[in-house]
Amino acid sequence: MDLFVADPDWHWWIILYFFCGGIAAGAYFVATLIDLVGHERERELSRVGYWIAFPLVLLCGLFLTVDLTRPERFWHMLFKSEIVHRGLEQGWPSSAQSWRTMSHALIWKYWSPMSVGAWALLIFGLCSFLSLLGSLWPDGKLAYFLRHSVVGKCFHLLGSAVGFFIAAYTGALLTATNQPLWSDTVWLAPLFLTSATTTGLATMMLLVRARRTMPPVSWESLQHAEVWALVLELIVFGIFLVSLGGLLLPVLQTGHGKLLVIGTLVLGLLLPLALHVIGGLRPQPRTMLAAICSLAGGLVLRYALLTSPPEMLARGPQLRAQDAVLQNPRIGTPEPGLVSGFSPEDGRARGGGPGADPGNKTANLEPRSKVFDAP
């Protein structure tokens, strides 16, 4: 804990929410793209994408609910509790007055990331549920409506947009915090977005292979799409590392930071690309292994990204000294004044210089770094 930021307390529930939400969004987007512009022989692939999306959305809602301090109050994110209780007292659902009261119970706080995220998850869940029903009966009226009508196509586009919003807004939320690493780059949202596409495609490839009923042309289409998605994610990941600037070295001095950079790069990007492009194994086992590596890399990315800031906060003074020695080996054991910092607060002048805290006017107050305690 330091003056400006508390250590984040996110564990596996949130990590799994990020991971499953990305897969669901990527699979739904690919399925929608196939439905809109794909060949008729590839329609079966779109059904696979819809089968993946809805169950994972349910898991995302469960993970978020379990992570709450009071899980039984999860519905307070969507409804005003006092109005709901008033409607129940009026006899809902048996009286007309209670329905009028309940109509005012919905909460929409556009300024609240949690409220927006809760509604986005609900809307995406509804879209993916209807798409799942249509995919279960491909010759039914619902499937025909969703696939061929203008309203159905707009519905799928809405579901894809909301799904990708869920995949990307988590990265945007991290960027908007005051945590080290997260607040030092604007490339988390694009990184999560590209990772959602690669993990969604990888999950579809595994499920298609498990069913063994898809024509080879469909399998090859998924392979080509996965290669292009991996290349795009590799480019975005490289930009993300460059955007960290001088913070990249301290990140690599932590265990979770090494896992973030090296694990994601090797396991989640370079190895799957090599398996897709370079021969050696038989084509199908090689592609399956590449898909597994893509999924493992997506999980490593989210785990390491969420666990690196706490380690940086805990090891702040040690990282500070190591960074100073690496920047200038001649100084040996660095004096406090020679040590560079890694956060915006480190550049603030003692005694009320420019910075994020407008109340920093006292000459005796020395602001502390997000990562390091003041000397």
N, C-alpha and C positions, 0 to 999 in steps of 0.2 A: 504494500500500500504506500502511496506517496501523496503529495499535496494535491495533485491535479487529477488523478485518476485512480479508481479502485481496480484491483485485479479482476478480470472477467471470470465468472463462475459458470461457464458453459461446459457441459460434459457430453456424454455420448448421445443423449436424446437429441440435442441440437445438431450434433455432427451428422447423425443419421437423418434428421429432417432435411438438412442441406443436401445430403447425398441422394436420398430417395426423391426429393422434390426435383432435383436436376434430372434424374433419369426419367421421371414421369413427364416433365416438360419436353425433354428431347424426343422421347418416343411418340408423344402426341403430335408434336410438330412434324416429325417425319411421316407419321400416318396421314396427317392432313395434307401434306405436300403430295403424297402418293395419290390420295383421293382426288385432288384438284388437277394435277397435271400428269399423273402417272399413266402408264399403259394398263389396259384392262387386265392383262395377265399378272400384273403386280398388285391387284386389289387385295389379294390374300395377305400381303405384307402389311397393309394398313390395318387390317383386323388385329394383327399381332401387336401393333403399336397401341391400339385402344385397350387390348387385354392387359397391357403392362401399366398404363397410366392410372386407371381408377384405383386398383388395389394399392398402389404406392401413394396415391393422394390420401387414401384412408389412413395409411400408416403415418403419413406426415401429420395429419390432424391428431392422431393418437400420441405421437412423440411430443408434439407441442403441449398437449393437454397434460400429459404425465409430468412434463418439466415444470409446470406451474406450481407455485407454492401451495395454492388451493385448487387442485385439479377440478373439483366439483363445481367451480364457479367459472368454467371456461366460457359458458354462454354469455357471460357479462361483456365479452368482447363484441358481441353482436347485438345485444338487446339491453335496454335500460331496465335494471332490475326493479326499481321502484314502480315503473309503469306496468311491468309484467305482474308484479304482486297485486297492483290495483285491479288489473284486468281479471286476475284469478278471483279476487274478492267479489267482483261483479258477476261472477258465474261463468267465466269463459270455459268452454266454447258454446254454452247453451243460450247466451243472451246477445242481442244485437249491440247493446251498449258496450259489452266487454270486447267485442270485435273492433268497435270504433276506438276504444282505448288501446287495444293491442296494436292498432295500425300506427300508433305514435311511438312504439317501443323500440324500433330499429335504431341502431347507433351507426352513424357514418361520420367519422372524424377524419376528414381529408388531411388534416395536419398531423395526425398520429400514425407513424409507421406501423404500429401494432394493429390498429384498427384497419388500415388499408390492407395489410397483409392477411388479416383474418378474413376479410371479405373476398380478397383475391383467391384465397384457398377455397372458400366456399363456392365461388363462381366456377373455378376450375374443376372442383369436385363435381358440380352439377353437369358441366359440359362433358367431362370424361365419363360420367355415369351414363348419360344418354348415348354417347358414342359407343360405349361398351355394349349397351342393350342392342343398338343397331348392328354391331359386329357379331353378336351371338346369333342373330337371325338375318343373315345377309340378303335373303330374298323377301324380307318382310317390308311392310309399309314404312316403318321408321327408318330402316336402312336406305330405302329408295328416296325418302324425303331428305335425309341428311346428305346423301351423295349427289342428288340430281337437282334439287330445288335451289333457287337463289338464297332463300332463307337458311337452308341447311348448310350451304357453303359459307355463308356469313357466320353461322353458328360455329363451325369448325375453325374459322379464322379467329373468332373471338376467343375460343378455347386455347388456341395456340398462342395468341398474344398474352392472355392472362397467365398461361403456363410459363412462358418465357419471362414474364414479369416476375413471377415467383422465383424463378431460377436466378434472375439478375438482381432483384431488389435486395436480397440478402447480402450480396457483395456491396451494394450501395450503402446499406445500413452500416456495415463494418467500416466503410470509408468515412462515414459521417461521425464515427466515435472519436474519442481522444486517446485510443489505445496505440501503443507503438506498433509499427508495421502497417496496421490497418489504415491509419490516418495519414500515412506517408505516401500513398499512391491512389490514383483514381482508376486503376485498371483491375480492381477486384470484380466489379460487375461484368465487364467483358470476359474476364477469365472464367467466371462461373457460367456465363452464357455458352461459351464455346465448349466447356467441359460438359455441360448438360447435353449438348448435341452428341459428343463422342460417347458418353456413357449410355445415352438413350439408344444410339445405334448399336453399341456393343451388346446391350441387353436383348435387343431385337434379334441380333445374329445368333445369340445363344439359344433363344427360344425357337427360332426358325430351325436351327440345326437339330434341336431336341425333337421337333415334330416330324422331320424327315419327309414332309409332303410338298415342300416348295420346289418349283422348277429351278434348274441351275441358273437360268437367267436372272431370277429374282435374287438368288444368293449372291451372284456377282454384282448386281446393282447395289446391294447393301455393302459389299466389300469396297467398291469404288467410293461410295459416299463416306464410309468410315475413314478411308485414307485421306480424302480431302478435308474432313472434319479434324483429323489429327494434325494435319499440316497447319490448318488455321489456328488450332489451339496452341501448337508449338510457337507460332509467330506471336500470338498474344501473350503467352507465358514469357517469351524472351523480352517483349516490351515491358511486361510487369517487372521483371528482374532489373532491367535498365532503369525503370522509373524509381526504384528504391534508392539509387544513387549510393551515397556513402553509408546508408543503413544496411546494405547487402552484406558487408563484411561482418558486422556484429550479429546479423541473423545467422550467418554460417558458423558462428562461434557457439551456437546453442545446438543441442541435440535435435530438438524439434525443427529448428531452422534448417539443419542439414537434411532432415527428412523432407521438408517442404521443397527445397531446391533440387537436391539430388534424387530423392525418391520419386517426386513427380516427373522430373525430366527423364529419368532413365526408365522407371517402371511404367509410367503412364503415357509417355510420348515416344521416346526413341525406340524402345523395345517393340511396342506394337507396330510402329512404322516399319521397322526392320523385318518383322515377321510377315507383314503384308507384302513387302517389296522384294525381299531377298528369299531365295529358295532354300531348300534344305530338307525340311519336313514335308510330308504329304500336304497338299493344299488345304484340305478341310481341318485336320488337326492343327495345322499352323494358324489358320484363321481363328479357330476356337481359342487357342492360346493367346492370340493377339487381343481378342475380345475380353478375355479374363484379365489380361494385363491392363487394358484400358479401364475396366471397372475398378481394379485394385488401385490404379493410379488416381482415379477420381476420388476414391475414399481417402487415400493418403493426402491428397491436396487439401481436402476439407479438414481432416484431422489435424494435420500439421499447421495449417493456417490458423485454426482456432486455438491451438495449444502453444504456439510460439510466443505470442505476447506475454502470457503469464510467466513463462520461463525467462524472458528478457527482463521483466519487472523484478523477478526474484534474484536474478544474477546481475542486476544493473551495475553495481560498483565494480565487480570483477570484469565485466565486458568493457567498462569504461577504461580501465587501466590497460587491458589487452589492446584495445583499439589505439590508444595513445602510443603504445610501444610499437605497434605495427606501422603506424603512420610515420613515426620518427624513432627508429631503433636507437639512436645515439642518446636519447634522454634516459635510458635505463628505466628505473622506477620513476614514473612521472609524478611531478608535482601537481596538485589539484588545478592550478591555474593553467597548466599546459594540456589538460585533458579536454578533448572535444566531445560534444554531445550529439545526440541523434534525434532531437525533437524540437519543435518550434520554441518551447519555453527556454531552451538552453541559450538562445540568442538574446534574451531579454536582459536589459541592463539592471544592475542592482539599484534599488531605490526609486522605482517607478518608471522605468523605461517602457518603450512601446511593447505591447504584448496583448495576450488574450484577456488578462485580468485587469479591468478598469479600476479596481480598487487597490491596485498595487502602488500605493503612494508613500508607504512608510519606509524610511531609510533603512530600518533594521530588518525589513522583510526581503529575503533572498528566495526567489522562485526556484522550485525544483523541477527537474526534468521528468517527463513521463517515464523514462527508463531508469534514471539514476537519482539517488538521494543527493541533496546538495552537500558539498564537502564541509 
